[in-house]
């Protein structure tokens, strides 16, 4: 079946079903946990056993990732005895995709029977107490595109997924957050674990000095170009959500600073902390019920 990415006025329930049916026909695995891997964090998928791999280009109606550090494949397998599916690479609005294309995989996961979504991302630190290499457990988010009308739930509501007006005050599951904190303590990595608020901007530009200051004033601890839209759709589908943000650079908030954010720095910092985050997620997955 030829992969034709869904057009902006499509992404119907039947589209999601067609993709889910195709995946079900190609593997007997029925994952309960889905993991979306951010920039440079696709190594999580390599930890799966009994892997079945589908390049995005082969999956009907799936978009294609175009960002360095995103491998562009869906990996099914088991992690600590738990059936999982991992996205090695996600989709972003700055690649030219609309909001429903960016979040397309989440609805497919829901139809596959996934109950828990774990998201990871690389982000810029806004909180002055954070350091490059810290891992932030996301307790809440600021969906900045959504606040100005770019919400993936705009348009006709699909009642088969969820209700029209979605409560987001409990977007990140409190029980999963507590489980993650407990697991971090058991792993002995509390010294570089943070808990805070993630803010999504559309990108692909990094923030100006004044933008960084404004986001910090809004209450954001980190800022990135993904995740929030996926969380909205996951909650609309009734999925439990857990998120991690790896601080790969500090956002420049002083005009006389010589620092310059760049993607190479993001990928290098990610490489340094990848194993720690992979180990943490693996232990958490083992405990999810």
matplotlib code that plots the C-alpha trace (Angstrom):
import matplotlib.pyplot as plt

x = [0.0, 1.5, 2.2, 0.2, 0.5, -2.9, -3.9, -4.8, -8.6, -8.4, -7.1, -10.6, -11.4, -11.2, -7.7, -6.5, -8.2, -6.6, -3.1, -3.9, -5.4, -2.3, 0.0, -2.1, -1.9, 2.0, 2.7, 1.0, 2.3, -0.3, 1.5, 0.0, 2.8, 4.0, 7.2, 7.8, 11.6, 12.9, 16.0, 18.9, 16.8, 15.8, 18.2, 15.3, 13.9, 17.1, 16.5, 13.3, 13.4, 11.7, 11.6, 9.5, 10.5, 8.4, 10.1, 7.6, 7.8, 6.2, 3.3, 0.1, -0.8, 2.2, 4.1, 7.9, 10.4, 13.0, 15.0, 18.6, 18.6, 15.2, 15.5, 12.0, 10.8, 8.2, 9.6, 7.4, 8.8, 9.0, 10.7, 11.0, 8.3, 6.0, 4.8, 5.7, 5.9, 8.5, 8.6, 12.2, 11.5, 8.4, 6.8, 6.8, 4.8, 8.0, 8.5, 5.4, 3.0, -0.4, -1.5, -3.4, -0.4, 1.9, -0.4, -1.5, 0.5, -1.0, -4.5, -3.2, -1.6, -5.0, -6.7, -3.9, -4.8, -2.1, -3.0, 0.1, 2.2, 5.7, 7.3, 10.9, 12.2, 15.3, 14.7, 16.3, 16.6, 14.8, 15.0, 18.3, 18.7, 18.8, 22.0, 22.7, 22.3, 19.5, 16.5, 13.2, 10.1, 7.3, 4.5, 2.6, 2.9, 2.2, 0.9, 1.8, 0.5, -2.8, -3.2, -3.3, -5.7, -3.4, -4.9, -5.1, -8.6, -9.9, -12.5, -15.3, -14.9, -14.5, -16.6, -15.2, -11.9, -13.1, -15.4, -15.5, -14.1, -11.0, -9.8, -6.0, -5.4, -4.3, -2.5, 0.5, -0.6, 0.1, 0.6, 3.1, 4.9, 5.2, 6.4, 9.0, 10.3, 10.5, 12.3, 14.8, 15.6, 16.1, 18.5, 20.4, 20.0, 18.1, 21.0, 20.2, 16.5, 14.2, 10.4, 8.8, 6.8, 7.5, 6.6, 6.1, 6.9, 6.6, 10.2, 12.4, 14.1, 15.5, 14.2, 15.3, 16.5, 13.2, 11.2, 13.2, 12.6, 8.8, 8.5, 10.3, 7.9, 5.0, 6.2, 8.1, 11.1, 12.1, 11.1, 11.0, 9.3, 7.3, 5.3, 2.5, 0.3, 0.8, -0.2, -3.4, -4.4, -3.3, -5.5, -8.4, -8.0, -7.9, -4.2, -2.2, 0.8, 4.3, 6.9, 10.7, 12.6, 16.4, 18.0, 20.5, 21.2, 20.4, 18.2, 20.0, 18.3, 21.1, 22.0, 25.7, 25.9, 28.2, 26.2, 24.5, 22.0, 22.5, 21.3, 24.7, 25.0, 21.6, 22.6, 25.9, 24.3, 21.7, 24.4, 25.9, 22.7, 21.0, 21.9, 20.7, 17.3, 17.0, 17.6, 15.1, 12.4, 13.1, 12.6, 9.5, 8.0, 8.6, 6.4, 3.5, 0.3]
y = [0.0, 3.3, 5.8, 9.0, 11.4, 12.6, 16.0, 18.8, 18.4, 14.6, 12.6, 11.1, 8.3, 6.0, 7.1, 6.3, 2.9, 2.2, 2.8, 0.8, -2.1, -2.2, -2.3, -5.0, -7.1, -6.9, -7.8, -9.9, -7.5, -5.4, -2.7, -1.1, 1.5, 3.9, 5.9, 8.9, 9.6, 13.1, 14.4, 11.9, 9.8, 7.1, 4.6, 3.7, 1.6, -0.3, -1.8, -3.6, -7.3, -9.3, -6.1, -5.5, -2.4, -0.3, 2.7, 5.6, 5.6, 2.2, 2.9, 4.0, 7.7, 8.2, 11.5, 11.5, 12.9, 15.3, 16.3, 15.2, 12.9, 11.4, 8.1, 7.8, 4.4, 2.7, -0.1, -2.8, -5.1, -5.9, -3.9, -5.5, -7.9, -5.1, -4.9, -1.4, 0.6, 3.3, 6.2, 6.9, 10.4, 12.6, 15.2, 19.0, 21.9, 23.6, 20.7, 21.9, 19.5, 20.6, 19.9, 16.7, 15.3, 16.0, 14.1, 11.4, 8.6, 9.2, 8.4, 5.3, 4.2, 4.6, 2.4, -0.2, -0.5, 1.7, 3.0, 4.9, 7.4, 8.3, 11.3, 12.5, 15.7, 17.9, 21.3, 24.6, 25.5, 28.6, 28.0, 29.5, 26.6, 24.1, 22.9, 21.4, 17.7, 17.8, 15.7, 17.4, 15.4, 17.3, 18.2, 20.6, 22.4, 25.7, 24.9, 28.3, 27.5, 26.3, 29.5, 31.4, 29.1, 26.3, 23.4, 19.9, 19.6, 22.5, 21.5, 18.9, 16.7, 13.0, 11.6, 8.1, 9.4, 11.9, 14.7, 18.2, 20.2, 18.6, 19.2, 19.7, 20.4, 16.8, 16.4, 14.6, 11.7, 12.3, 8.5, 8.2, 11.3, 9.7, 6.5, 8.3, 10.2, 7.0, 5.2, 8.1, 7.8, 4.1, 4.7, 7.3, 10.0, 12.6, 15.1, 16.0, 15.3, 18.3, 18.7, 21.6, 23.1, 22.6, 25.2, 24.5, 27.0, 26.3, 26.7, 26.2, 29.3, 29.4, 32.0, 35.7, 37.2, 38.9, 35.8, 33.7, 36.2, 36.3, 32.5, 32.4, 35.1, 32.9, 30.1, 27.9, 26.0, 24.6, 25.3, 23.1, 22.6, 19.5, 17.4, 19.7, 18.9, 15.2, 15.4, 17.2, 14.5, 11.7, 13.0, 13.4, 9.7, 8.9, 7.9, 8.4, 10.6, 10.8, 13.2, 13.9, 16.9, 16.6, 20.1, 20.3, 24.0, 27.0, 29.7, 33.0, 35.7, 38.3, 40.6, 40.5, 36.7, 35.0, 31.8, 30.7, 27.8, 25.3, 21.8, 20.2, 21.1, 19.6, 16.3, 16.2, 16.8, 14.2, 11.7, 12.3, 11.7, 9.1, 6.0, 7.5, 8.5, 5.1, 3.3, 5.4, 4.9, 1.2, 0.8, 2.8, 0.8, -2.4, -1.0, 0.3, -1.6]
z = [0.0, -1.1, 1.7, 1.0, 3.9, 5.0, 3.6, 6.0, 5.4, 6.0, 8.9, 9.3, 11.7, 8.7, 7.9, 11.4, 11.2, 7.9, 9.3, 12.5, 10.5, 8.3, 11.3, 13.0, 9.8, 9.8, 13.4, 16.1, 18.8, 20.6, 22.6, 25.7, 26.0, 23.3, 23.5, 21.3, 21.1, 20.7, 18.9, 19.4, 21.8, 19.4, 21.1, 23.4, 20.6, 20.3, 23.8, 22.6, 22.2, 19.4, 17.3, 14.2, 12.4, 10.0, 8.2, 8.1, 4.3, 4.3, 6.6, 4.9, 5.6, 7.9, 7.5, 7.0, 9.4, 8.0, 11.0, 11.8, 14.9, 14.0, 12.3, 10.9, 11.9, 14.1, 16.2, 17.9, 20.6, 24.3, 27.0, 30.4, 29.4, 28.4, 24.8, 23.4, 20.3, 19.8, 17.4, 16.4, 15.3, 15.5, 13.3, 13.7, 12.3, 11.2, 8.8, 7.0, 8.6, 9.9, 13.5, 12.6, 10.7, 13.6, 16.0, 13.6, 15.2, 18.6, 17.4, 15.6, 18.9, 20.6, 18.0, 18.5, 22.2, 23.7, 27.2, 28.2, 26.2, 27.3, 25.5, 25.5, 24.0, 23.8, 25.2, 26.1, 29.8, 31.0, 34.8, 36.0, 38.5, 35.7, 34.1, 30.7, 31.0, 33.6, 32.9, 33.7, 34.6, 32.9, 35.5, 33.2, 29.9, 28.1, 24.6, 23.2, 19.6, 21.1, 23.1, 19.8, 18.0, 16.7, 18.6, 17.0, 18.4, 16.3, 13.8, 14.0, 17.1, 16.7, 19.5, 19.0, 20.4, 23.1, 24.2, 22.6, 25.6, 27.1, 30.6, 30.6, 34.3, 34.7, 31.4, 32.9, 35.0, 38.7, 39.4, 36.6, 37.8, 41.3, 39.8, 37.8, 40.8, 42.9, 40.1, 39.7, 43.4, 43.1, 40.2, 42.2, 39.6, 41.7, 41.5, 37.9, 37.9, 37.9, 37.8, 35.9, 33.2, 29.5, 26.9, 23.2, 20.5, 16.8, 15.8, 13.8, 15.2, 18.7, 21.0, 21.0, 24.3, 24.9, 23.9, 26.4, 29.1, 28.3, 28.4, 31.8, 33.1, 31.9, 34.2, 31.8, 33.0, 29.5, 25.9, 22.9, 19.5, 20.1, 22.6, 23.7, 20.7, 21.1, 24.7, 23.9, 21.4, 23.8, 26.5, 24.1, 23.4, 27.1, 27.2, 30.4, 29.7, 31.1, 29.7, 30.0, 28.8, 28.4, 28.9, 26.0, 26.1, 28.2, 26.5, 26.1, 28.2, 28.4, 25.5, 26.2, 26.2, 23.7, 23.8, 20.6, 20.5, 17.7, 16.8, 17.0, 20.7, 21.2, 19.7, 21.6, 25.0, 24.2, 23.4, 26.8, 28.8, 26.5, 28.5, 31.8, 30.3, 28.5, 31.8, 33.7, 31.1, 30.9, 34.7, 34.6, 31.8, 33.8, 36.6, 34.6, 35.1]

ax = plt.figure().add_subplot(projection="3d")
ax.plot(x, y, z, "-o")
ax.set_aspect("equal")
plt.show()
